[in-house]
Every structure is written in structure tokens, then in C-alpha cells.
Amino acid sequence: MPSVKQPSNVGSITVAGTALTPAGGKVTPASDAHSTILAHHTTRPRFKQAAANGDITISLPSIVTSITLGGTVYTPNGSGDITVPAAVGTAYLNELKYINF
């Protein structure tokens, strides 16, 4: 299985029901298809919008059911979105652009 690089502020990520903790900055999902979804440019997590208070909404792939960023667990809403503080979201998104297998 290919491993997928994760931003350094990811403490864990639950992918298709399996909780994964990054080792060496990478996670290895249970299938190649899940790895592809997490890393592919059309399905990987992406910036959605910024709120007036500075919070950032990030859209996650549907296979992600929770993610721990900066020590806080976030659960996507029905649309697959999480809203995080600006500093946490910015740190995540800045490193996310380097995501790969």
C-alpha cells in the first residue's frame, strides 16, 4: 500500500473507519484506492472558505470521518467539511500542498 504524506499538525486521521496515526509524517490507508483519494488533486482535502471571524472551512474526502489537527479532533459535517481556527487551518493547508504518496 502506498503511504500518504500528512501535514505535521495531523495527530491522527480516520479513513474509512480505520484510525491512522502518522509515522514519519505519513499514513498508510487500508487500500490503494483510499491512498489515491487522500492524495489525488481532485479529491484530497482543500480550502473551501474563510469566515468573517477568520476560521477556515476545509472540505475533506468522504472517506475521512475524523481528523486531529493541533491536538483537537474535528468531525466533518454532512458535506464533508470541518471548520478550524485560522492558525490551525493555515498550517494544515500550507503543508497539504506537498501531499504525496
N, C-alpha and C positions, 0 to 999 in steps of 0.2 A: 504494500500500500504506500502511496506517496504521502509524505508529510507536508503540512501546510504551515508556513511561517505565520506567526501571530505577533501583533504589536506587543511591546514589553509590558503594557499595563493590563494585559489579559491574564487574570489569575486562573480562570477555567472557562470552558465553553461546553455547553451540552448540545451535541449534534445527534439528531435522530434518536434521542432518548439515552445516549451514552455520554456521561460526563467525562471530559478530557481536560487534563492539566498539562499545560505546555512544559516540555522538557527541551532544554536548549533553544527555547523560543519557537518551538514547533509542536504541532499536534498531529496525530495520525488517526484519522477517522476510520470507521469500520469497513469502508468500501472505497474503491477508486472513484465511484460516482459522487460520493459525499465530498471527497477531496476536491474534485473538479468543481462542484458547486461552490465551495468555500473560496476557491482561488480564481475562478473564471471571471473575466472582466464584465460579463453581463449579469452575473448572479451574486457576486461577492458583496459584502456589506458596503453601503455607500451613504454619503451625506444626503439628507432629504430636505431639511430646512432648519433655520435658526429662529428661535422665539424672541420676542421683544426683551425678555429678561436675560438673553444670552445663551440659554440652554440650546442644545443641538439635538435634532432628531436624526437618528441613523436607521436606515432600513436594512434589516438582516435577511439572509436567505431563510426560506420557510423551514429548513431542517434545523435551524438554531432555535432552541426553546429556552435557553438562558445563557447569559454571559456575565462574567465577573470582571468589571473594569475598575481599576484603582481600589479594589477591596469591597466594592458594592455590587451586589447581584442585581441584574436587570433582566426582566422577563418581557419579551416582545408582546405588544398588543395584538389584536386580531389581524392587523395588517402587516405584522412582522416588524413594527417599529419600536425603538426604545428612545427615550428622551433622557439625556445625560447633561450634567453641568458642562459649561463651555470648556473648561480646562481639561476635563476627562475626555470629552469628545474630540477636542482638537488633538490631544496627544495620540489618541487611538487612530484618528483619520490620517494624521501625518505619517505614521508608520505603516498604515494599511496600504498605502500606495506601493509599498515594496513587497506586498504579499506574493508568495510563490510556492511552488511545490518543494 
